[in-house]
Amino acid sequence: MIEAEWWDYDDADEFAEAVAGDVGFIIESALDARGQALIALPGGKTPLPIYEKLAKAKINWKNVTIIPTDDRLVPLTDALSNTAMLAKIFLPKGARVLPVTTDKAADHHMAGKAADARLQDLHWPPDLVWLGMGADGHTASIFDGPDLQEALDAPKARRMVGVMPDPMPKDAAVARVTLTKAAILSARAITIVLTGDEKRALLEKAIEDGHSSKLPIGRVLADAEQAIDIHWAA
Ligand SMILES: O=C(O)[C@H](O)[C@@H](O)[C@H](O)[C@H](O)COP(=O)(O)O
């Protein structure tokens, strides 16, 4: 049984304030306990106003490492780069934002291996993995397609893999690297942040279906052992 706690908000500002406060608290607690924090943050549009608020928090950002939960295989100068988006917001605060993509990989499988190698140097597990969800039920870049099973079944030690979504998402039709299911579920805390009635219904069903879910997010969450906080606004 997936243990999920839903937090609902009436307006966008309250939503952003609450999620930023929650994530700030997770970071502060990690800094208190271990002197450093590692958090994985998604791309997409939903988190942007929340990131802006979070970046204003009085946190010792110098001891915070941020990785993208997934990234698109594009140069860092491309508007689709999740790392570039995160860097723009959090680098000026002093956080370390770690790129996981490389221009040199021959294909998405090699890019996945390179991303994984980069993450192997980090102090694991992440204090937080923050997930978004697409209208097709993908999370991070765990999409339907030929690489879905590898992302779901990769062994515990494997942190990232390369993914070629099929069908391709229209808003960012490119190959990706993504945290594996095992890497996501290794996190000390998992938070899902989403908006809209349609996505809510989809996620509720995915959680209910668990292992038999047809959606990547349902399959990922089915084995979660930690309680999951879901922040939702209409
Ligand atoms: O594509 C990415 O980079 C994401 O990490 C992805 O998993 C995202 O979180 C969802 O697609 C939701 O995106 P929105 O917030 O834009 O709906």
Ligand as a Chemical Component Dictionary entry (heavy atoms), coordinates in Angstrom:
data_LIG
# 
_chem_comp.id                   LIG 
_chem_comp.type                 NON-POLYMER 
_chem_comp.pdbx_formal_charge   0 
_chem_comp.three_letter_code    LIG 
# 
loop_
_chem_comp_atom.comp_id 
_chem_comp_atom.atom_id 
_chem_comp_atom.alt_atom_id 
_chem_comp_atom.type_symbol 
_chem_comp_atom.charge 
_chem_comp_atom.model_Cartn_x 
_chem_comp_atom.model_Cartn_y 
_chem_comp_atom.model_Cartn_z 
_chem_comp_atom.pdbx_ordinal 
LIG O1  O1  O 0 10.110 16.951 -18.181 1  
LIG C1  C1  C 0 10.734 17.180 -17.145 2  
LIG O2  O2  O 0 11.795 17.762 -17.140 3  
LIG C2  C2  C 0 10.167 16.789 -15.832 4  
LIG O3  O3  O 0 10.997 16.559 -14.796 5  
LIG C3  C3  C 0 8.835  16.135 -15.852 6  
LIG O4  O4  O 0 8.738  14.920 -15.197 7  
LIG C4  C4  C 0 7.828  17.132 -15.302 8  
LIG O5  O5  O 0 7.913  17.190 -13.921 9  
LIG C5  C5  C 0 6.417  16.790 -15.731 10 
LIG O6  O6  O 0 6.396  16.701 -17.134 11 
LIG C6  C6  C 0 5.420  17.824 -15.285 12 
LIG O7  O7  O 0 5.684  19.032 -15.922 13 
LIG P1  P1  P 0 4.799  20.331 -15.681 14 
LIG O8  O8  O 0 5.088  20.787 -14.308 15 
LIG O9  O9  O 0 5.290  21.323 -16.711 16 
LIG O10 O10 O 0 3.386  19.916 -15.889 17 
# 
loop_
_chem_comp_bond.comp_id 
_chem_comp_bond.atom_id_1 
_chem_comp_bond.atom_id_2 
_chem_comp_bond.value_order 
_chem_comp_bond.pdbx_ordinal 
LIG O1 C1  DOUB 1  
LIG C1 O2  SING 2  
LIG C1 C2  SING 3  
LIG C2 O3  SING 4  
LIG C2 C3  SING 5  
LIG C3 O4  SING 6  
LIG C3 C4  SING 7  
LIG C4 O5  SING 8  
LIG C4 C5  SING 9  
LIG C5 O6  SING 10 
LIG C5 C6  SING 11 
LIG C6 O7  SING 12 
LIG O7 P1  SING 13 
LIG P1 O8  DOUB 14 
LIG P1 O9  SING 15 
LIG P1 O10 SING 16 
# 
